[in-house]
Amino acid sequence: MAGAPQVAFFSPLGAAFGVDLGACLQRVVDSGWYVLGPQVREFETAFARHVGVRHAVGVANGTDALTLALRALGIQPGQRVLTVANAGCYSSTAMAQVGADPGWVDVDPARLTMAPEALAAALAEGRVAAVIVTHLYGQMADMPRLTALCQAAGVPLIEDCAQAHGAALHGRRAGAWGTLACFSFYPTKNLGALGDGGAVLTDDAALAERLRALRQYGWTRKYEVGLPGGGNSRLDELQAAVLLAKLPHLEAANAERRAIAAGYSAAFAGLPLDCPPPPGPDHAMHLYVVRTPHRAALQAHLAAHGVASDIHYPLADHRQPVRAAQPLPHLPVTEAACAEVLSLPCYPGLTAPQGARVIEVVRQFFAAA
C-alpha cells in the first residue's frame, strides 16, 4: 500500500525512554572517572533495590555475567550444568568458558521456558552442579516449581534474566528467585545501555564479594590476585550513568510493550497462528513471538510489505555446528519451537499506525492462504 508506514524491528529513539542521554554521558566525561566509579556503585544499589535483592555486581556484558556466576559457584571443568537449548546459546557459551558439561532440558510447550517435569527427570540422574533457567522473550519460567526442585536436590539455580527486566511472578521479580541472577543491558533489552553491559545479582554477601573480585582479575586487593578464574569484566561509568537514568522509566516502558502485545493478540484471534499468552506482570514482553509452520512464507510476506521481523532462535544449542560430532539429546518441544518461532516488532515508541500496519500485513497473509 502506497504511503504505508515502514516498521523497523527496534527503535533506538523509543529505547531512550525520553532520557537526555547526552547529558548522562557528559556528566561522566566531566567527572574524569570512567571505570568502577560512583555511577556504577549508584546503579548497582538502585538496580538491586529494584529487583529486591541485596547485591548487584556490574560486569561487561550478559554472557560474562553467566560465566562469572558459574565461576563464583566454583563450577569446575567436566561438571554438569543443566539449561535449555532454545535461548540463543548464551548459557551454553558461558558453560564452555568454564569447561562445564552442558545438559539440555526440554521446555514447556506453552511458555517455551524450562519444563519442571523435564528438570525433575534430569536432576534424578544426579551429578548436577548447577541449573541455569532462562526467562525467555520476557516471560518468567515456572519459578516456584523450578526453585523447589533445585532446593530439594541441593543444586544452585542461576536465573538468566537478560530478557526479563521488570517481570514479576507472585510479586517477586525476575532476578530475586535464584542463588544468582544474570542480566544483560545490551541496547535492545528492556533496560538497555548504549553498548554492552551486564550484572550479576544475589542475596549472598560472600558470592557478591567473589564476583567483585572475579570481574577485576581475581584481585583480593589492588594488584594482588587471590582468586583463580578472574578476568577483566567491568561495567563502565558511561553505561551505568545511562542505565541509572533509564531505570525509573522501565515500568512504563514495559507497560507500553504489554499494550502493544495485547493489541496484536486481540487482532490475531481466530487466525491459525500461535500467539503468546495474555501479557501479565510475569511477562516483560521483551519480544512478541508467534509460532507458525509457515514461518518462512510469513516472514517473506512481512518483508515485502515493509515490516521487519526476526527469529529468536532458529538453531537450538545442541544443533550448533560446533557440536556436530556430539550425540543429540531428545528435545522434541525445543526442536518444534525452533522451527516455528517468529518475532514481530514490539517495543516502546512503536506508533499506533505502525502497530496497525503489522496487524494488517499479518492478517493479509492468512487471508490469502
Long-range contacts (C-beta under 8 A, 24 or more apart in sequence): 1-305, 4-305, 4-306, 4-357, 5-306, 5-351, 5-353, 5-354, 5-357, 6-306, 6-307, 7-306, 7-307, 7-308, 7-345, 7-350, 7-354, 7-357, 7-358, 8-308, 8-345, 9-308, 9-309, 9-310, 9-343, 9-345, 10-188, 10-345, 10-347, 11-347, 11-348, 11-349, 11-350, 12-187, 13-349, 14-347, 14-348, 14-349, 14-350, 15-187, 15-188, 15-192, 15-347, 15-348, 15-349, 16-246, 17-246, 17-249, 17-250, 17-252, 17-253, 17-348, 18-249, 19-242, 19-245, 19-246, 19-249, 20-245, 21-194, 21-242, 21-245, 24-238, 24-241, 24-242, 24-244, 24-245, 25-194, 25-238, 25-241, 25-242, 27-241, 28-237, 28-238, 28-241, 31-237, 33-237, 34-236, 34-237, 34-238, 35-234, 35-236, 35-237, 36-216, 36-234, 36-235, 36-237, 37-237, 38-237, 39-237, 39-238, 39-240, 39-241, 39-244, 40-234, 40-235, 40-236, 40-237, 40-240, 42-240, 42-244, 43-235, 43-240, 43-241, 43-243, 43-244, 43-247, 44-199, 44-240, 46-244, 46-247, 47-183, 47-199, 47-201, 47-243, 47-247, 48-201, 50-166, 50-173, 50-247, 50-250, 51-173, 51-174, 51-175, 51-176, 51-181, 51-201, 52-172, 52-173, 52-175, 52-176, 53-175, 53-176, 53-181, 53-201, 53-202, 53-203, 54-202, 54-203, 54-205, 54-208, 55-201, 55-202, 55-203, 55-204, 55-205, 55-207, 55-208, 56-199, 56-200, 56-201, 57-199, 57-200, 57-201, 57-202, 57-208, 57-211, 57-212, 57-215, 58-197, 58-198, 58-199, 58-215, 58-234, 58-235, 58-240, 59-197, 59-198, 59-199, 59-200, 59-211, 59-215, 59-233, 59-234, 59-235, 60-196, 60-197, 60-198, 60-215, 60-232, 60-233, 60-234, 60-235, 61-184, 61-186, 61-196, 61-197, 61-198, 61-233, 62-90, 62-162, 62-182, 62-183, 62-184, 62-185, 62-186, 62-196, 62-198, 63-90, 63-93, 63-94, 63-184, 63-198, 64-198, 64-215, 64-231, 64-233, 65-182, 65-183, 65-184, 65-198, 65-199, 65-200, 66-90, 66-91, 66-93, 66-94, 66-132, 66-158, 66-160, 66-182, 67-93, 67-94, 67-97, 67-98, 68-200, 68-211, 68-214, 68-215, 68-233, 69-94, 69-158, 69-180, 69-182, 69-200, 69-211, 70-94, 70-95, 70-97, 70-98, 70-100, 70-130, 70-158, 71-98, 71-214, 71-229, 72-180, 72-200, 72-207, 72-210, 72-211, 72-214, 73-129, 73-130, 73-156, 73-158, 73-179, 73-180, 73-207, 75-100, 75-129, 75-130, 76-100, 76-129, 79-127, 79-129, 79-130, 80-127, 80-128, 80-129, 81-128, 81-129, 81-130, 81-131, 81-132, 82-119, 82-122, 82-123, 82-128, 82-130, 82-131, 82-132, 83-114, 83-131, 83-132, 83-133, 83-134, 83-160, 83-317, 84-113, 84-114, 84-133, 84-134, 84-136, 84-334, 85-316, 85-317, 85-318, 85-319, 85-329, 85-331, 85-334, 86-112, 86-136, 86-313, 86-316, 86-317, 86-334, 86-337, 86-338, 87-134, 87-136, 87-160, 87-313, 87-317, 88-312, 88-313, 89-313, 89-317, 89-320, 90-160, 90-162, 91-132, 91-134, 91-160, 91-317, 92-317, 92-320, 94-132, 98-229, 100-129, 100-130, 102-317, 103-128, 103-329, 104-316, 104-317, 104-318, 104-329, 104-331, 104-334, 106-330, 106-331, 106-332, 106-333, 106-334, 107-136, 107-331, 107-333, 107-334, 107-337, 108-142, 108-333, 109-333, 109-337, 110-277, 111-136, 111-139, 111-141, 111-142, 111-277, 112-136, 112-137, 112-139, 112-289, 112-333, 112-337, 112-341, 113-139, 113-140, 113-141, 113-142, 114-141, 114-142, 114-146, 115-333, 116-142, 116-145, 116-146, 116-149, 119-146, 119-149, 119-150, 120-149, 123-149, 123-150, 123-153, 123-155, 128-153, 128-155, 129-155, 130-155, 130-156, 130-157, 130-158, 131-155, 131-156, 131-157, 131-158, 132-157, 132-158, 132-159, 132-160, 133-157, 133-158, 133-159, 133-160, 133-178, 134-160, 134-162, 134-163, 135-159, 135-160, 135-161, 135-163, 135-164, 135-167, 135-174, 136-163, 137-163, 137-276, 137-283, 137-285, 137-286, 137-287, 137-288, 137-289, 137-312, 137-343, 138-163, 138-164, 138-167, 138-190, 138-257, 138-283, 138-284, 138-285, 138-286, 138-287, 139-164, 139-167, 139-276, 139-277, 139-282, 139-283, 139-284, 140-164, 140-167, 140-168, 140-169, 140-174, 140-282, 140-283, 143-169, 143-172, 143-177, 144-169, 144-170, 147-177, 147-178, 156-180, 158-182, 162-186, 162-189, 163-189, 163-190, 163-284, 163-286, 163-287, 164-190, 164-284, 164-286, 165-189, 165-190, 165-191, 165-250, 165-254, 165-284, 165-286, 166-190, 166-191, 166-250, 166-251, 166-254, 166-284, 167-254, 167-281, 167-282, 167-283, 167-284, 168-281, 168-282, 169-281, 169-282, 174-284, 175-201, 176-201, 179-204, 179-207, 180-204, 180-207, 185-235, 185-239, 185-243, 189-286, 190-250, 190-253, 190-254, 190-257, 190-284, 190-286, 191-243, 191-246, 191-247, 191-250, 192-246, 193-239, 193-242, 193-243, 194-238, 194-239, 194-242, 195-238, 195-239, 196-239, 197-235, 197-236, 197-239, 197-240, 197-243, 198-235, 199-235, 253-348, 254-284, 254-285, 256-348, 257-284, 257-285, 257-286, 257-346, 257-347, 257-348, 258-283, 258-285, 260-285, 260-288, 260-346, 260-347, 260-350, 260-355, 261-285, 261-288, 261-346, 263-355, 263-359, 264-288, 264-344, 264-346, 264-355, 264-358, 264-359, 267-359, 267-362, 267-363, 268-359, 268-362, 268-363, 271-362, 271-363, 271-366, 272-366, 272-369, 273-362, 273-366, 274-340, 285-346, 287-312, 287-343, 287-346, 288-343, 288-344, 288-345, 288-346, 289-341, 289-342, 289-343, 289-344, 290-341, 290-342, 290-344, 291-337, 291-340, 291-341, 291-342, 292-340, 292-342, 293-339, 293-340, 294-369, 295-339, 295-340, 295-341, 295-342, 297-365, 298-342, 298-362, 298-365, 299-342, 301-361, 301-364, 301-365, 302-344, 302-358, 302-361, 302-362, 302-365, 305-361, 305-364, 306-357, 306-361, 307-344, 307-345, 307-357, 307-358, 307-361, 308-345, 309-342, 309-343, 309-344, 309-345, 310-342, 310-343, 311-341, 311-342, 311-343, 312-341, 312-343, 313-338, 313-341, 314-338, 314-341
